[in-house]
């Protein structure tokens, strides 16, 4: 059976830490390798992307592999071919599938019928590659994660769910502030609590940010939610990451955002362009984490 990476929960605590350390070493050494030498990777993207697409493409090339990029317009994905058929066909042609899609169930069906590794490059439920690279970004600054306080402010979306997955494996404290009706997945919350995550979930962003070393946010309306943007703007206005909110955090607080950012909405221009923002390190670390994840899948 092939290894898959559909969520951080697939890794286990020890492997999750090992992959962060692998990525850190790859970054420090500007790593190039041959884990994918002679291998072809299908990048199947139903959702548009900049960072995910480019970082995976470059990571695969750094490991000696080649990429085949596919969108619904260029494949049977847009013509209602059963996913199990697509999975079995692509498994005969390629050595791995990196998939960016809507429903997590679509990804899980592809993995169930695939004979090659399937990687979650984003679904509506999880964004595991991003949060694993964010763990690398934090670890670079503080290796003693037990002392780290992370705040999540905004929508309980796929990023929030993956942060909950991470909190089950890494010993940082996580405080989440979301508006009523926009909570993270209750099942994911309960699983994280059962695993011993140091977790606080509240409505008040000031409570979540108090004393935080890292404050994390995301857009208020994700891809596919454009028709909700105006309503969400009213609901999420109190959750903007701005100077006033950050005054409650640790004096050396760092601000994180997975990008793209809507400046003036979930985060201000002043914060984005300040020394507190480490969003560009986050973006770079996608490359190093992708290499580590792929190297682990094929180890």
Kinemage of the C-alpha trace (Angstrom):
@kinemage 1
@onewidth
@group {chain A} dominant
@subgroup {mainchain}
@vectorlist {calphas} color= white
{ca unk a 1} P 0.000 0.000 0.000
{ca unk a 2} L 1.337 3.453 -0.851
{ca unk a 3} L 1.799 6.138 1.758
{ca unk a 4} L -0.607 9.056 1.442
{ca unk a 5} L -0.594 12.503 3.020
{ca unk a 6} L -4.221 13.616 3.294
{ca unk a 7} L -3.975 15.413 6.643
{ca unk a 8} L -1.422 16.003 9.381
{ca unk a 9} L -3.211 13.264 11.332
{ca unk a 10} L -1.780 10.742 8.848
{ca unk a 11} L 1.732 11.298 10.187
{ca unk a 12} L 1.786 10.497 13.874
{ca unk a 13} L 3.620 12.580 16.458
{ca unk a 14} L 7.146 11.232 15.893
{ca unk a 15} L 7.011 11.381 12.103
{ca unk a 16} L 5.542 14.901 12.147
{ca unk a 17} L 8.509 16.139 14.193
{ca unk a 18} L 10.955 14.217 12.012
{ca unk a 19} L 9.578 15.841 8.858
{ca unk a 20} L 9.903 19.329 10.366
{ca unk a 21} L 13.546 18.568 11.213
{ca unk a 22} L 14.108 17.196 7.696
{ca unk a 23} L 12.678 20.369 6.167
{ca unk a 24} L 14.828 22.535 8.431
{ca unk a 25} L 17.961 20.679 7.355
{ca unk a 26} L 16.961 20.886 3.686
{ca unk a 27} L 16.510 24.642 4.013
{ca unk a 28} L 19.854 25.135 5.741
{ca unk a 29} L 21.716 23.059 3.139
{ca unk a 30} L 19.799 24.249 0.039
{ca unk a 31} L 19.085 20.575 -0.485
{ca unk a 32} L 18.935 18.871 -3.860
{ca unk a 33} L 18.373 15.126 -4.062
{ca unk a 34} L 17.223 12.155 -6.093
{ca unk a 35} L 14.237 10.850 -4.111
{ca unk a 36} L 12.086 11.452 -7.207
{ca unk a 37} L 14.722 10.730 -9.846
{ca unk a 38} L 13.027 9.260 -12.897
{ca unk a 39} L 9.570 9.765 -11.375
{ca unk a 40} L 6.609 11.723 -12.758
{ca unk a 41} L 4.189 13.555 -10.478
{ca unk a 42} L 0.674 14.507 -11.595
{ca unk a 43} L -0.383 17.847 -10.122
{ca unk a 44} L -4.184 17.756 -10.287
{ca unk a 45} L -5.531 21.209 -9.400
{ca unk a 46} L -9.264 21.976 -9.387
{ca unk a 47} L -8.547 25.205 -7.455
{ca unk a 48} L -6.317 28.024 -8.640
{ca unk a 49} L -2.972 28.453 -6.911
{ca unk a 50} L 0.267 30.425 -6.893
{ca unk a 51} L 2.346 29.320 -3.890
{ca unk a 52} L 1.150 25.712 -3.776
{ca unk a 53} L 1.649 25.114 -7.465
{ca unk a 54} L 5.064 26.757 -7.764
{ca unk a 55} L 6.455 25.382 -4.494
{ca unk a 56} L 5.429 21.821 -5.364
{ca unk a 57} L 6.689 22.120 -8.934
{ca unk a 58} L 10.096 23.381 -7.790
{ca unk a 59} L 10.266 20.887 -4.891
{ca unk a 60} L 9.660 17.977 -7.263
{ca unk a 61} L 12.367 19.226 -9.608
{ca unk a 62} L 14.790 19.694 -6.691
{ca unk a 63} L 14.240 16.008 -5.904
{ca unk a 64} L 14.925 14.946 -9.496
{ca unk a 65} L 11.341 14.436 -10.625
{ca unk a 66} L 9.122 15.849 -13.367
{ca unk a 67} L 5.624 17.320 -13.166
{ca unk a 68} L 2.458 17.029 -15.230
{ca unk a 69} L 0.005 19.833 -14.417
{ca unk a 70} L -3.712 19.145 -14.900
{ca unk a 71} L -6.848 21.249 -14.419
{ca unk a 72} L -10.494 20.150 -14.879
{ca unk a 73} L -10.486 21.759 -18.330
{ca unk a 74} L -7.550 19.580 -19.344
{ca unk a 75} L -8.737 16.264 -17.937
{ca unk a 76} L -11.736 14.064 -17.251
{ca unk a 77} L -12.100 15.705 -13.840
{ca unk a 78} L -14.274 18.297 -15.534
{ca unk a 79} L -16.296 15.696 -17.421
{ca unk a 80} L -17.687 13.648 -14.541
{ca unk a 81} L -15.491 10.584 -14.945
{ca unk a 82} L -15.723 8.588 -11.702
{ca unk a 83} L -12.861 9.526 -9.381
{ca unk a 84} L -11.980 5.888 -8.850
{ca unk a 85} L -11.399 5.560 -12.604
{ca unk a 86} L -9.197 8.671 -12.700
{ca unk a 87} L -7.199 7.357 -9.737
{ca unk a 88} L -6.560 3.968 -11.323
{ca unk a 89} L -5.598 5.456 -14.680
{ca unk a 90} L -3.214 8.080 -13.288
{ca unk a 91} L -1.660 5.403 -11.079
{ca unk a 92} L -0.639 3.541 -14.239
{ca unk a 93} L 1.025 6.632 -15.734
{ca unk a 94} L 2.545 8.517 -12.808
{ca unk a 95} L 4.348 7.875 -9.521
{ca unk a 96} L 2.458 10.341 -7.308
{ca unk a 97} L -0.578 12.623 -7.347
{ca unk a 98} L -0.582 16.082 -5.733
{ca unk a 99} L -4.235 17.133 -5.576
{ca unk a 100} L -5.836 20.510 -4.828
{ca unk a 101} L -9.593 20.177 -4.781
{ca unk a 102} L -12.797 21.081 -2.949
{ca unk a 103} L -14.211 18.208 -0.911
{ca unk a 104} L -11.959 16.088 1.300
{ca unk a 105} L -14.064 13.097 0.314
{ca unk a 106} L -12.893 13.472 -3.299
{ca unk a 107} L -9.287 13.298 -2.180
{ca unk a 108} L -9.974 10.281 0.023
{ca unk a 109} L -11.650 8.439 -2.856
{ca unk a 110} L -8.688 9.139 -5.130
{ca unk a 111} L -6.365 7.773 -2.438
{ca unk a 112} L -8.546 4.710 -1.858
{ca unk a 113} L -8.258 3.644 -5.497
{ca unk a 114} L -4.721 4.891 -6.164
{ca unk a 115} L -1.694 2.614 -6.176
{ca unk a 116} L 0.663 5.618 -5.877
{ca unk a 117} L 0.970 8.240 -3.101
{ca unk a 118} L -1.658 10.990 -2.998
{ca unk a 119} L -0.823 14.343 -1.388
{ca unk a 120} L -3.345 16.894 -0.150
{ca unk a 121} L -2.384 20.248 -1.656
{ca unk a 122} L -5.595 21.765 -0.168
{ca unk a 123} L -9.215 20.795 0.345
{ca unk a 124} L -12.104 22.619 1.960
{ca unk a 125} L -11.458 20.595 5.137
{ca unk a 126} L -7.656 20.679 5.481
{ca unk a 127} L -4.545 22.509 4.280
{ca unk a 128} L -1.866 20.260 5.804
{ca unk a 129} L 1.166 21.241 3.711
{ca unk a 130} L 0.699 24.886 4.664
{ca unk a 131} L 0.414 24.226 8.391
{ca unk a 132} L 3.362 21.818 8.383
{ca unk a 133} L 5.436 24.542 6.739
{ca unk a 134} L 4.116 26.987 9.349
{ca unk a 135} L 5.388 24.625 12.046
{ca unk a 136} L 8.796 24.873 10.363
{ca unk a 137} L 8.518 28.674 10.424
{ca unk a 138} L 7.788 28.634 14.154
{ca unk a 139} L 10.421 26.007 14.932
{ca unk a 140} L 13.086 28.155 13.262
{ca unk a 141} L 12.383 30.824 15.870
{ca unk a 142} L 11.738 28.706 18.942
{ca unk a 143} L 12.648 25.031 19.091
{ca unk a 144} L 11.091 24.699 22.543
{ca unk a 145} L 7.501 24.522 21.335
{ca unk a 146} L 6.176 23.870 24.834
{ca unk a 147} L 6.723 27.558 25.573
{ca unk a 148} L 5.004 28.775 22.401
{ca unk a 149} L 1.530 30.324 22.345
{ca unk a 150} L -0.195 30.442 18.949
{ca unk a 151} L -3.404 32.379 18.305
{ca unk a 152} L -5.773 31.787 15.412
{ca unk a 153} L -8.117 34.699 14.670
{ca unk a 154} L -10.915 34.513 12.101
{ca unk a 155} L -12.670 31.757 10.191
{ca unk a 156} L -12.713 28.167 11.452
{ca unk a 157} L -11.729 26.987 7.974
{ca unk a 158} L -9.399 24.373 6.508
{ca unk a 159} L -6.390 26.184 7.951
{ca unk a 160} L -7.966 26.197 11.407
{ca unk a 161} L -8.693 22.474 11.149
{ca unk a 162} L -5.097 21.735 10.190
{ca unk a 163} L -3.824 23.866 13.082
{ca unk a 164} L -5.949 21.672 15.360
{ca unk a 165} L -4.345 18.592 13.807
{ca unk a 166} L -0.913 20.093 14.460
{ca unk a 167} L -1.782 20.940 18.076
{ca unk a 168} L -2.466 17.241 18.654
{ca unk a 169} L 1.141 16.380 17.714
{ca unk a 170} L 3.210 19.439 18.684
{ca unk a 171} L 3.288 20.800 22.264
{ca unk a 172} L 2.458 24.478 21.608
{ca unk a 173} L -0.635 26.121 23.113
{ca unk a 174} L -3.348 27.056 20.617
{ca unk a 175} L -6.058 29.669 21.220
{ca unk a 176} L -8.726 30.086 18.536
{ca unk a 177} L -11.193 32.968 18.264
{ca unk a 178} L -13.962 32.520 15.683
{ca unk a 179} L -17.376 34.148 15.282
{ca unk a 180} L -20.458 32.127 16.165
{ca unk a 181} L -21.433 29.957 13.222
{ca unk a 182} L -17.884 29.902 11.834
{ca unk a 183} L -16.290 27.388 14.180
{ca unk a 184} L -13.740 24.786 13.146
{ca unk a 185} L -15.011 21.263 12.516
{ca unk a 186} L -16.345 19.890 15.868
{ca unk a 187} L -14.996 16.411 15.132
{ca unk a 188} L -11.506 17.820 14.515
{ca unk a 189} L -11.743 19.821 17.760
{ca unk a 190} L -12.710 16.766 19.791
{ca unk a 191} L -9.965 14.648 18.239
{ca unk a 192} L -7.379 17.301 19.108
{ca unk a 193} L -8.638 17.517 22.690
{ca unk a 194} L -8.598 13.739 23.047
{ca unk a 195} L -4.970 13.730 21.877
{ca unk a 196} L -4.030 16.182 24.629
{ca unk a 197} L -3.832 19.405 22.617
{ca unk a 198} L -3.427 22.522 24.756
{ca unk a 199} L -6.446 24.225 23.255
{ca unk a 200} L -8.684 27.200 23.975
{ca unk a 201} L -11.619 28.093 21.719
{ca unk a 202} L -13.437 31.372 22.295
{ca unk a 203} L -15.338 34.185 20.574
{ca unk a 204} L -13.181 37.103 21.723
{ca unk a 205} L -10.094 37.734 19.559
{ca unk a 206} L -8.557 39.772 22.398
{ca unk a 207} L -8.717 36.748 24.671
{ca unk a 208} L -7.075 34.516 22.056
{ca unk a 209} L -4.284 36.957 21.260
{ca unk a 210} L -3.397 37.856 24.860
{ca unk a 211} L 0.247 36.885 25.402
{ca unk a 212} L 0.515 35.097 22.042
{ca unk a 213} L 3.925 34.673 20.418
{ca unk a 214} L 2.422 33.979 16.971
{ca unk a 215} L -0.858 35.397 15.661
{ca unk a 216} L -2.286 33.679 12.610
{ca unk a 217} L -5.156 34.634 10.316
{ca unk a 218} L -6.587 33.941 6.862
{ca unk a 219} L -8.993 35.531 4.397
{ca unk a 220} L -12.588 35.878 5.523
{ca unk a 221} L -14.044 34.430 2.297
{ca unk a 222} L -12.122 31.567 0.721
{ca unk a 223} L -12.346 30.253 -2.834
{ca unk a 224} L -15.921 29.212 -3.509
{ca unk a 225} L -17.327 31.623 -0.902
{ca unk a 226} L -17.252 34.780 -2.990
{ca unk a 227} L -21.031 35.200 -2.792
{ca unk a 228} L -20.717 35.356 1.022
{ca unk a 229} L -17.976 38.005 1.034
{ca unk a 230} L -20.152 40.989 1.962
{ca unk a 231} L -21.909 39.223 4.823
{ca unk a 232} L -18.655 37.762 6.101
{ca unk a 233} L -17.101 41.229 6.029
{ca unk a 234} L -19.621 42.409 8.623
{ca unk a 235} L -19.296 39.291 10.769
{ca unk a 236} L -15.501 39.197 10.800
{ca unk a 237} L -14.770 42.936 11.141
{ca unk a 238} L -13.976 42.621 14.884
{ca unk a 239} L -11.430 39.900 14.051
{ca unk a 240} L -9.070 42.050 11.994
{ca unk a 241} L -5.394 41.650 12.900
{ca unk a 242} L -4.292 45.236 13.504
{ca unk a 243} L -2.001 47.213 15.792
{ca unk a 244} L -4.662 47.527 18.496
{ca unk a 245} L -5.186 43.758 18.683
{ca unk a 246} L -1.464 42.974 18.580
{ca unk a 247} L -0.829 45.306 21.512
{ca unk a 248} L -2.303 42.523 23.676
{ca unk a 249} L 0.138 39.898 22.391
{ca unk a 250} L 3.695 39.178 23.461
{ca unk a 251} L 5.955 42.217 22.814
{ca unk a 252} L 7.923 40.187 20.256
{ca unk a 253} L 4.834 38.750 18.549
{ca unk a 254} L 5.111 37.498 14.980
{ca unk a 255} L 2.190 37.588 12.564
{ca unk a 256} L 1.425 34.758 10.147
{ca unk a 257} L -0.819 34.528 7.086
{ca unk a 258} L -0.913 31.742 4.500
{ca unk a 259} L -1.575 34.251 1.668
{ca unk a 260} L -3.016 35.683 -0.453
{ca unk a 261} L -3.924 38.446 1.999
{ca unk a 262} L -6.755 40.928 1.609
{ca unk a 263} L -5.110 43.973 3.132
{ca unk a 264} L -7.589 46.163 4.928
{ca unk a 265} L -9.839 43.189 5.676
{ca unk a 266} L -8.460 40.375 7.845
{ca unk a 267} L -5.108 42.159 8.248
{ca unk a 268} L -3.997 45.762 7.871
{ca unk a 269} L -1.401 47.100 5.476
{ca unk a 270} L 0.610 48.376 8.451
{ca unk a 271} L 0.854 44.913 10.003
{ca unk a 272} L 1.609 43.173 6.700
{ca unk a 273} L 4.506 45.526 5.999
{ca unk a 274} L 5.870 45.559 9.545
{ca unk a 275} L 8.784 43.607 10.965
{ca unk a 276} L 6.271 41.533 12.918
{ca unk a 277} L 4.986 39.843 9.756
{ca unk a 278} L 6.819 36.636 8.806
{ca unk a 279} L 4.558 35.782 5.883
{ca unk a 280} L 7.385 35.704 3.343
{ca unk a 281} L 9.286 33.142 5.417
{ca unk a 282} L 6.094 31.107 5.549
{ca unk a 283} L 5.806 31.260 1.768
{ca unk a 284} L 9.435 30.212 1.266
{ca unk a 285} L 9.085 27.371 3.724
{ca unk a 286} L 6.381 25.786 1.593
{ca unk a 287} L 9.206 24.747 -0.770
{ca unk a 288} L 11.333 23.152 1.943
{ca unk a 289} L 8.412 21.394 3.615
{ca unk a 290} L 7.133 20.053 0.306
{ca unk a 291} L 10.568 18.542 -0.340
{ca unk a 292} L 10.630 16.926 3.081
{ca unk a 293} L 7.118 15.510 2.727
{ca unk a 294} L 7.811 14.068 -0.714
{ca unk a 295} L 11.160 12.623 0.394
{ca unk a 296} L 9.389 10.946 3.339
{ca unk a 297} L 6.633 9.551 1.101
{ca unk a 298} L 9.219 7.895 -1.132
{ca unk a 299} L 11.707 6.884 1.584
